[in-house]
């Protein structure tokens, strides 16, 4: 078997017992002992973990016994536990607590990890055993989850190229190696470029429009970067920066906007050529695997199944989204003209907030004192989970995270039974990538007798010393959204780790999180957390009503910027191997124009050079997943309304039939088990103001 490639494979190694990752952690729920783990421990464990799993698989293949589910598929499920522990720690640190040394290790490990994956998936002897089990699966007396596991493993191997001849497998190894190097480069370029693009302000008067707490936070950020006495505006990952809605100084708005949309697009950290090469290598790989494009390869393993199905949904959304955005632009242009200026992209958010304030009596900036982080989390996010599912969250200050910012809660079910741990890492800092996400340190599995340990990362601006952390309404929504992913992991109740938690198709994984974000403004949840940080006064019913009345304002912009990014992703991944892209920015401009979503006023939510989701993440040709999942989400929220809202009965149905099942059942079948029918697009169109 090819599990010992002398060029790329790590040498067989035994991890010293002194390495904290050598054995499962003795801490509650196997929480990693972060205080004891160094980056070199991670490196050693990653190398030893790869070598160890290859040895395990070599023994599996060498067994003289005929292949069975237990000695082949389940054995694969049990393999690589050391590697899994090391990867869970290292890659979370790479996202949330990076450093020069970590990035150095990441560059070393990336090609080795790709070679390791290929050594397993492209081994003909291993695939022969998997294929033999697959052929015999219907006569093996398997339960439903075990049958699905066999079918899932076989599909994984086929899509990974296991059916290729040796020349094809060798070419695939080369392509995968290059992709691992390129995606690492893209992510590291973006990380460095985003930190470098933070906007430094020397005159506090330019920050007019920000609250004293926000000015203090900017001063603190500047001091941390060695610019005491100045003010720093760090960039978040999307094109739109939150401060653009507040800054009255137009020149500074322009500086922030241009810094955002030109990130990683020139100089030493230019991601344009990197993205173009990634798209080309993916196109070559897709052709090798028997698909016309990378988008077709990806769709084959999603609930969409085909690129044509994706096109059908997107085509229905583009015209009304463009029309709505144009109507919003006309309103904003009138306001800008009255101020003696021509509306520009850096003005959109500022005047859009004015419309909310004047037309709907909603000043979103002034709402922040009602959204204090801990209160939103405990009395909002956690409370909604208790209302729906009976779950409770108890602080565990005795348990440490990987950074002083990280807090730990123990989770219990409705009957008081232990469930797992929830970690929260909410503040932006140097070394942490932009955006918000959920990761798992331990996934649930009855086979391995493990319970979930999950983490949420956000990038809330750290308040000045002694000040409360106040959220924007968008950050409140993000917190609820990411917690939906966390619940997906915490609710997992499956036998096999392959199916645990969020291990579902990419175009289904956002569905539970998008449902959860809807609870943020439901009256019984909002009333619990939306209280003034100083007076304790609840957010008035009039303000809540105004927020709801204004909910459709801005949907044209939001939908168009999202669709522009989605269609840009599709354009890059519909390329064939013969098409070269010498200029990434020119390609982007043509792609947006051809898709009918090019707008001088509405840039894509992510432009090519900082589109981390698709060039350094798991969403390549899959960014459509958010809107695809929103069809399911909007229809599900309507089901909750029809059946009495946030009740334990509804929560139990949603958890038991869908959230707890992970990838162990057909995702759309799980949706039908809740809704009673296939999804209807009507609720989504109405939510976004796109219905006729």
Phi, psi and omega in degrees: 000161188263032183272012179222051178301118187290344183271315190249341185281141173295144179295147177303136184211150173253126183285129179301142178302339180289343178287124184298343180267359186298326180230160175305141182298144176273358179288162179308133178061019181062031173305128180302142179279076191304323183297337182265347189266125174257168177296326178291327172301316179299313181301312180301318183290324177297314181294314179293325180294320177294314179298319181295318180292323178296322177294320178298317181288324176301318178294323178298314182291327185282349182298137180282350182287145176301148182294135176226171176301316185290314187272358179237295186289310180293325176298321175297321178297326181279343186283159171074026183290323175298314179300317180299318178298316182293317180297319182300319179286310188296314186285335172291320177296324179299327180275323193248349185206051188286165180200171178301317182294319179297317181295326176297314178296320181300318178295325178291317188282327188308307180293328178293321179294320177296318178296322179297313179300316179295322181299329178275307187288336183255014179277117184297323181292321178293316180296326179300320178291316178299317181295321179296317177296320180298318181294332184261006193297324186284343178256013186263002179065038185276147170287169188299319183290321179293321176298316179295325179297316178299313181294323180293316179298317181298316179296319177305313182294318181296313180294335178277355176100016183297336181275359180286158173283178187298321179296318179295319179296320179294319177296320180296319177302316181298315181296317180295322176300313182295319179297320180297321179293316183293317181293325175296316178299315180301310182297319180288321174302314183295318180301310182293317183294323180293318177295321181290333184276356177307139188267121181266130181240131181259341182249115182300335180298332179292343182271014178307129183115334176275152178284161176305322179295321179291322176296318178298320178296320178294323177294318178297320179296321179294318179299318179299329180268008177088020180237056180303139181093349177252189182223137184238132176251099178290157180263140169270172190291315183293171178298314183286129179255133185305326184292343181295337178282347189243327186294125178275339180282109186293324180296321178290323175303316180296317179301315182295314180300312184292325175297323182291309189278353178251009180304139174053034182245007178199167174073205187298328184250034179290118180269357180301304178298327179295313179299317181298319179290321176302312181299320180295313182297321177296323178295317178297317181295318179299317179298318179299324182273006173092017180242150183293320181217167176297324179299321178293321178298315181293315183299330183298336182250020178243174177290337178295323178075321183222154174295330179298322178294322177296314180301320182299316179293312184296321181297328179287337185266332187299307184302310179294328179294315178299316180299315180296319179295321178295321178295319177295319180299322180297320178295315182292324180298323177298317179295318180295318179299321178297334177268004176081023179229162174263129184304131179233166183304324182285355178263343191303307184296323181296311181285332176296321176294326177296320177299315179301319182289319186273319184275324186244001180059038178239112173254097188295330178296325182283352180281343189304323178299343178272353185238067177282134191309305185296323180291319177300317183294307188282311185270355179244290184296307180294322182296319178298321178294327178287319179300315186277320191239350182078010182278145179234156186231116184248125180301141175236075181295346178283348180255132186258145173268192184274357180207150180303336178291337190281133176244156187233135174236143172267138185251133176235148179279182185299331179266011181084001182289144178292138182245309184170200179237144174240126177250141178236128180228096197255342189261145173290150176196164176296136182096354181250130181288161181287170176096195180215144185199169174237140173229165174243136170267326175221133177257152181287141175197127173289329179299315183263000180056051180240150176244156190284143169231112187237159180224141169252134173244131170236180177227056177287139178295129180292130180288162174297157183307130178084357181258150178286155176274112182252136184258152166281166177299323178296322179291327174300312179300318179298319179298315177297319181299307183295329177292332174298320173297318180299317178298323178302320177286319183290327183280351186308134178216077183229165178278315191257136180299334179302336184252004191289139169056244185274015179281069181230169178305147183303324183275011173242340190293332180279348184300305181299324181290324179288330172296314185296328181291341179293335184287346185304323184252008175291135190307316184290341176268311182303319182299335183282332187241337186278077180231141184300135188297334181259312186270340185077005180294132179289153174298128189292154179299327179295319180293318178299316178298322179293320177301316180294319179296328182272004189298330180275342177293131181093352180292332176298311178298310185299318181289320181292317180295324177292312181297324178299316177294319181297314181288331174294316175304313180296321181297314178299325187258011168258003179293147173264166185297339184277348185266118178266147178238095182284337184226105185296322182289324176293320177300315180301314181299316179294318182298316180294319179295315180297328181275354179078021182237016178284128181216129177293337184261340185236092177289158175303151178303324172226127171273168189308312191287347175233028178273071185299324181309319189256339180253346177217025180217196186260018187250019181301130185057019184228011180292342174299345186304327183295314181284326176298314178292330182292333173301313179294318182298310182298321179292324179291318178298323176296323176298317177301314180299317182295337186247022172103003173085220187276071179253156177298324180299315179294318179298319180296321178297313183296319179291309188292321185272340186226299188299320184283347188274345179052227179265013185282351177226166175297125185301314181290333172294321177295320177299314180296329178295334176272309189278335181086003180193170173295164183290149178246134181282347184306310180302323178295313182299321179291319181301318184268006179068028183256356179285148180293000000 
